[in-house]
């Protein structure tokens, strides 16, 4: 039983890390992205979180148009849309029979590159086709079409305008198509679209890859989706890396002075989970050290714990660790309360009693008790 539960916990951590682990964390490899480009910071964020990729290993093509299929894919990745075809293909590979679902559009068939995200957008009322049968995935998307899709997504998510910084009124509002007026008004209130130097939003213009990236990242930042990229060097010590992470999170506003110690501990917990993989091979270098977690991004339990504790110490949080013969986790005092935190296995702020109980599970333990404790369905 204990081995089974440990396997479940390890698998949960692995799945939580897989979507964004080791996506590119900077823009230096792209020869067509100038130093200090107006979209560079947002591009780094989008690359790091896997929302978008380059058009080649060395090019991003910032001025190239975004197609309808590409846009809905970028938006879906940011929103965490489920990859249905990947799930289906997994079961097919295991020998299960699988009836392909009906396609919403004749030109986006099951298994095609954009299918998952087109179906997600269609079934959730985020973005429709160019007619009832066709999605036209290879057609460039216009600014007002993109704005309408984003507005649909935000309305579905019960938008909170306080999360956003509004733009000035668009100078060319009168040129917006009648069907897009309401959605574009919401885009202005949320400040999500790029405007030119004259204050025009240019509703009929094709959206560029740079513009699309900026809009999507503005949504992600508003809803605290994704993690802040931090460029670390192999020559950094673990302490230097912890300081860089600390500074980047504060600069990005993810951490602020109004947060409790528990709030801050959660930010570092989520950041480390998303930016460090578990070394299932037990063969990588320095995985038992904080360096492995904070610089290499690969660690085992003691590396995760030591790295996490360094991050907490940048906030002046009192912390230590607890151990068994085969595991290590963090003990931290947050807002004068002692909690046990296990980044490796993905649970946050348990009481000392609950944590030690988890370490004692055996063949007589009811799995439902474990799942209830961890808040799993």
Legacy VTK file of the C-alpha trace (Angstrom):
# vtk DataFile Version 3.0
C-alpha trace
ASCII
DATASET POLYDATA
POINTS 377 float
0.000 0.000 0.000
2.720 2.505 0.945
4.563 1.879 -2.333
1.293 2.294 -4.241
0.505 5.616 -2.581
4.077 6.800 -3.170
3.698 5.925 -6.842
0.459 7.907 -7.045
2.085 10.898 -5.369
5.107 10.725 -7.672
2.896 10.441 -10.743
0.855 13.448 -9.614
4.022 15.518 -9.272
5.302 14.315 -12.651
2.053 15.254 -14.390
1.975 18.652 -12.711
5.484 19.400 -13.936
5.256 18.000 -17.447
3.427 20.810 -19.303
5.960 23.557 -18.695
9.169 21.962 -17.544
12.160 23.369 -19.358
10.380 25.429 -21.970
12.772 28.104 -23.241
13.289 30.787 -20.614
14.609 33.634 -22.750
14.662 35.161 -26.222
18.400 35.182 -26.859
18.325 32.305 -29.370
16.097 34.202 -31.811
18.133 36.250 -34.255
15.062 38.226 -35.347
14.142 39.458 -31.852
16.158 42.650 -31.234
17.605 43.372 -27.831
15.043 45.397 -25.916
12.174 44.627 -28.311
8.864 46.007 -26.984
7.434 42.481 -26.716
10.595 40.716 -25.443
9.561 40.358 -21.795
6.161 38.923 -22.707
7.758 36.621 -25.277
10.118 35.243 -22.629
7.101 34.553 -20.397
5.166 32.855 -23.210
8.119 30.688 -24.229
8.869 29.682 -20.662
5.282 28.555 -20.077
4.895 26.788 -23.419
2.219 29.050 -24.887
4.115 29.656 -28.132
7.310 28.531 -29.844
9.584 29.827 -32.547
9.133 29.334 -36.274
12.573 27.680 -36.225
15.358 27.138 -33.715
16.688 30.642 -34.381
13.657 32.656 -35.541
10.429 33.836 -33.948
9.025 35.785 -36.944
7.422 38.502 -34.785
5.767 40.319 -37.700
4.321 37.201 -39.349
0.519 36.866 -39.157
-1.097 34.462 -36.699
-3.578 32.046 -38.238
-6.895 31.167 -36.640
-5.620 27.688 -35.827
-2.410 29.011 -34.312
-4.238 31.599 -32.216
-6.749 29.183 -30.710
-3.847 26.840 -29.887
-1.878 29.589 -28.122
-4.990 30.713 -26.227
-5.868 27.131 -25.286
-2.375 26.401 -23.988
-2.522 29.502 -21.816
-5.980 28.564 -20.500
-4.953 24.958 -19.793
-7.340 23.331 -22.272
-7.285 19.543 -22.069
-5.449 17.701 -24.847
-8.183 15.197 -25.689
-6.357 13.583 -28.598
-3.299 12.883 -26.425
-5.519 11.095 -23.915
-7.174 9.132 -26.723
-3.845 8.180 -28.283
-2.568 6.964 -24.920
-5.460 4.528 -24.544
-5.131 3.435 -28.175
-1.458 2.643 -27.503
-2.516 0.508 -24.534
-4.699 -1.595 -26.831
-8.062 -0.021 -26.042
-10.542 0.624 -28.817
-11.477 4.252 -29.168
-14.236 5.814 -31.196
-13.056 9.174 -32.478
-15.381 12.001 -31.442
-17.373 13.907 -34.013
-15.535 16.846 -35.577
-17.114 20.273 -35.208
-15.693 21.383 -38.574
-14.983 19.602 -41.830
-11.558 21.231 -42.220
-10.240 20.316 -38.738
-10.339 16.542 -38.384
-9.556 14.521 -35.278
-5.785 14.116 -35.081
-4.974 17.295 -36.996
-2.589 19.780 -35.315
-5.245 22.204 -34.061
-8.072 19.738 -33.380
-7.887 19.735 -29.548
-8.006 23.487 -29.232
-10.536 24.102 -32.006
-12.894 21.645 -30.300
-12.263 23.289 -26.922
-13.032 26.728 -28.367
-16.123 25.546 -30.246
-17.663 23.573 -27.385
-17.076 26.380 -24.862
-18.383 29.184 -27.042
-15.010 30.890 -27.267
-14.485 30.915 -31.015
-16.674 29.719 -33.866
-15.972 28.887 -37.476
-16.030 31.062 -40.554
-19.295 29.269 -41.367
-21.163 26.365 -39.797
-18.948 23.732 -41.453
-15.528 25.382 -41.734
-13.096 26.771 -39.178
-10.477 27.977 -41.702
-7.491 27.219 -39.455
-4.911 28.536 -41.921
-6.567 31.932 -42.434
-4.922 34.877 -40.597
-6.942 36.158 -37.646
-7.834 39.845 -37.414
-7.571 42.030 -34.320
-11.344 42.191 -33.789
-11.722 38.443 -34.296
-9.012 37.815 -31.692
-10.559 40.380 -29.347
-13.945 38.715 -29.624
-12.508 35.281 -28.821
-10.651 36.648 -25.796
-13.794 38.443 -24.611
-15.746 35.188 -24.873
-13.102 33.429 -22.793
-13.109 36.136 -20.134
-16.898 36.275 -19.938
-17.027 32.515 -19.459
-14.468 32.874 -16.683
-16.598 35.527 -14.897
-14.205 38.379 -15.597
-13.010 40.620 -12.786
-12.144 43.982 -14.297
-10.055 44.861 -11.265
-7.419 42.405 -12.454
-6.690 44.510 -15.536
-5.323 47.936 -16.445
-7.548 49.646 -19.057
-6.278 51.209 -22.260
-7.182 54.702 -23.392
-10.265 54.771 -25.618
-9.403 53.495 -29.093
-9.043 56.368 -31.574
-10.584 54.263 -34.351
-13.543 52.805 -32.452
-15.884 53.828 -35.302
-14.173 51.369 -37.656
-14.908 48.311 -35.496
-17.426 45.929 -37.062
-20.863 46.038 -35.444
-20.706 42.405 -34.336
-17.419 43.066 -32.466
-18.231 46.383 -30.756
-19.160 44.942 -27.347
-16.186 42.579 -27.243
-13.737 45.269 -28.311
-15.105 47.587 -25.634
-14.228 44.900 -23.090
-10.743 44.606 -24.608
-10.283 48.359 -24.071
-11.450 48.117 -20.437
-8.972 45.289 -19.878
-6.095 46.783 -21.877
-5.466 43.495 -23.644
-4.859 44.605 -27.243
-1.856 46.398 -28.700
-2.565 49.906 -29.996
-0.361 51.938 -32.341
1.302 55.280 -31.610
-1.842 57.127 -32.734
-4.051 55.173 -30.327
-5.586 53.005 -33.055
-6.383 49.345 -32.387
-6.695 48.627 -36.132
-9.549 46.111 -35.839
-9.324 44.764 -39.402
-5.551 44.268 -39.416
-4.092 40.764 -39.261
-2.631 40.059 -35.815
1.141 39.525 -35.727
2.861 36.844 -33.665
4.338 39.518 -31.390
0.940 41.152 -30.825
-0.753 37.842 -30.123
1.957 36.927 -27.616
1.549 40.194 -25.718
-2.246 39.871 -25.512
-2.180 36.286 -24.277
0.518 36.993 -21.685
-1.438 39.984 -20.355
-4.310 37.594 -19.630
-1.969 35.046 -18.032
-0.373 37.634 -15.775
-3.752 39.037 -14.717
-4.927 35.583 -13.622
-1.538 34.457 -12.250
-1.282 31.698 -14.830
2.115 30.278 -15.644
5.352 31.017 -13.823
7.830 33.869 -14.117
10.941 32.926 -16.124
14.247 33.362 -14.347
17.490 33.109 -16.296
20.089 31.294 -14.213
23.666 30.440 -15.172
25.449 27.152 -14.477
28.086 29.234 -12.705
25.505 30.500 -10.180
25.517 29.074 -6.696
22.203 27.877 -5.263
22.157 30.995 -3.076
22.602 33.277 -6.104
19.865 31.410 -7.992
17.495 31.768 -5.018
18.140 35.518 -4.954
17.467 35.795 -8.709
14.177 33.908 -8.351
13.207 36.096 -5.386
13.968 39.306 -7.295
12.177 38.160 -10.455
8.988 37.258 -8.575
8.958 40.578 -6.737
9.685 42.552 -9.916
6.840 40.772 -11.718
4.442 41.586 -8.878
3.775 37.919 -8.120
5.066 38.645 -4.631
4.092 41.852 -2.835
4.189 43.429 0.613
0.493 42.778 1.285
0.980 39.003 1.282
1.171 36.840 4.378
4.116 34.528 4.885
1.847 31.630 3.945
0.918 33.399 0.688
4.590 33.892 -0.147
5.442 30.300 0.726
2.741 29.161 -1.708
4.200 31.297 -4.519
7.630 29.681 -4.104
6.027 26.237 -3.755
4.200 26.663 -7.083
7.235 28.159 -8.815
9.522 25.312 -7.792
6.978 22.630 -8.713
6.670 24.161 -12.185
10.385 24.684 -12.760
12.027 21.583 -11.331
11.631 17.974 -12.455
11.967 14.936 -10.240
14.956 12.791 -11.174
13.217 9.461 -11.644
16.440 8.026 -13.076
18.366 8.958 -9.904
21.343 9.564 -12.188
21.518 13.320 -12.709
24.267 15.413 -11.168
23.740 17.235 -7.849
20.085 16.231 -7.484
20.509 15.912 -3.706
21.548 19.573 -3.483
19.716 22.886 -3.636
21.806 23.572 -6.750
20.047 20.721 -8.557
16.615 22.186 -7.815
17.344 25.880 -8.358
19.976 25.861 -11.129
19.726 22.578 -13.025
15.980 22.194 -12.491
16.309 18.487 -11.635
16.287 17.118 -8.084
15.142 14.427 -5.680
13.465 15.008 -2.324
16.397 16.451 -0.392
17.334 18.692 -3.334
13.752 19.964 -3.601
13.647 20.608 0.160
17.008 22.386 0.367
16.162 24.530 -2.649
12.724 25.411 -1.283
14.181 26.342 2.090
16.657 28.714 0.420
13.731 30.415 -1.310
11.839 30.764 1.973
14.942 32.214 3.619
15.016 35.045 1.046
11.759 36.185 2.712
13.152 35.821 6.222
10.916 32.805 6.870
12.088 30.446 9.601
12.440 26.923 8.206
14.200 23.605 8.703
13.539 20.069 7.515
12.278 16.712 8.711
13.519 13.346 7.533
12.793 9.636 7.468
15.329 7.072 6.193
14.085 7.625 2.623
12.506 11.086 2.507
12.983 14.775 3.395
10.551 17.704 3.511
10.277 21.263 4.851
9.143 22.423 8.288
8.331 26.147 8.234
6.881 28.694 10.627
4.430 30.834 8.646
2.594 33.646 10.421
3.519 32.022 13.764
2.080 28.615 12.814
4.251 25.537 12.185
3.503 23.709 8.926
5.014 20.769 7.082
5.461 21.302 3.307
6.490 18.612 0.839
7.287 20.110 -2.569
8.452 16.738 -3.874
5.093 15.049 -3.385
3.073 18.183 -4.046
1.266 18.947 -0.786
1.319 22.239 1.000
0.989 23.304 4.645
-0.089 20.135 6.418
-0.127 19.936 10.196
2.821 18.064 11.749
0.422 15.313 12.832
-0.973 14.811 9.319
2.479 14.751 7.740
3.839 12.182 10.126
0.702 10.099 9.635
1.367 10.106 5.880
4.862 8.765 6.544
3.420 5.866 8.519
0.906 4.512 5.994
1.029 0.783 5.392
-1.056 -1.992 3.841
-3.895 -1.381 6.302
-4.319 2.294 5.356
-7.522 3.267 3.606
-6.634 5.132 0.401
-9.738 7.295 0.802
-8.249 8.660 4.018
-5.105 9.679 2.154
-7.054 11.321 -0.664
-9.308 13.172 1.796
-6.271 14.516 3.639
-4.680 15.749 0.433
-7.931 17.173 -0.920
-8.057 14.801 -3.887
-11.358 13.675 -5.416
LINES 1 378
377 0 1 2 3 4 5 6 7 8 9 10 11 12 13 14 15 16 17 18 19 20 21 22 23 24 25 26 27 28 29 30 31 32 33 34 35 36 37 38 39 40 41 42 43 44 45 46 47 48 49 50 51 52 53 54 55 56 57 58 59 60 61 62 63 64 65 66 67 68 69 70 71 72 73 74 75 76 77 78 79 80 81 82 83 84 85 86 87 88 89 90 91 92 93 94 95 96 97 98 99 100 101 102 103 104 105 106 107 108 109 110 111 112 113 114 115 116 117 118 119 120 121 122 123 124 125 126 127 128 129 130 131 132 133 134 135 136 137 138 139 140 141 142 143 144 145 146 147 148 149 150 151 152 153 154 155 156 157 158 159 160 161 162 163 164 165 166 167 168 169 170 171 172 173 174 175 176 177 178 179 180 181 182 183 184 185 186 187 188 189 190 191 192 193 194 195 196 197 198 199 200 201 202 203 204 205 206 207 208 209 210 211 212 213 214 215 216 217 218 219 220 221 222 223 224 225 226 227 228 229 230 231 232 233 234 235 236 237 238 239 240 241 242 243 244 245 246 247 248 249 250 251 252 253 254 255 256 257 258 259 260 261 262 263 264 265 266 267 268 269 270 271 272 273 274 275 276 277 278 279 280 281 282 283 284 285 286 287 288 289 290 291 292 293 294 295 296 297 298 299 300 301 302 303 304 305 306 307 308 309 310 311 312 313 314 315 316 317 318 319 320 321 322 323 324 325 326 327 328 329 330 331 332 333 334 335 336 337 338 339 340 341 342 343 344 345 346 347 348 349 350 351 352 353 354 355 356 357 358 359 360 361 362 363 364 365 366 367 368 369 370 371 372 373 374 375 376
